[in-house]
């Protein structure tokens, strides 16, 4: 059993990156969904914007540091 001092905590940059990507995902998803030719009703559009922006934020939050780490490792070689 670990003491409270030993529990791993996410870096502060994780949440900053997550919310930045969440905003970017929301803007991108909303921009594509609120076009005039979209047949979804307003409630459906809002649900899709929320799901799309959260999924984009999660993917980018974990993908960007992974690619950055691999890039730094490749640059060292």
Rosetta blueprint (number, residue, H / E / L):
1 X L
2 X L
3 X L
4 X H
5 X H
6 X H
7 X L
8 X L
9 X L
10 X L
11 X L
12 X H
13 X H
14 X H
15 X H
16 X H
17 X H
18 X H
19 X H
20 X H
21 X H
22 X H
23 X H
24 X H
25 X H
26 X H
27 X H
28 X H
29 X H
30 X H
31 X H
32 X H
33 X H
34 X L
35 X L
36 X L
37 X L
38 X L
39 X L
40 X L
41 X L
42 X H
43 X H
44 X H
45 X H
46 X H
47 X H
48 X H
49 X H
50 X H
51 X H
52 X H
53 X H
54 X H
55 X H
56 X H
57 X H
58 X H
59 X H
60 X H
61 X H
62 X H
63 X H
64 X H
65 X H
66 X H
67 X H
68 X H
69 X H
70 X H
71 X H
72 X H
73 X H
74 X H
75 X H
76 X H
77 X L
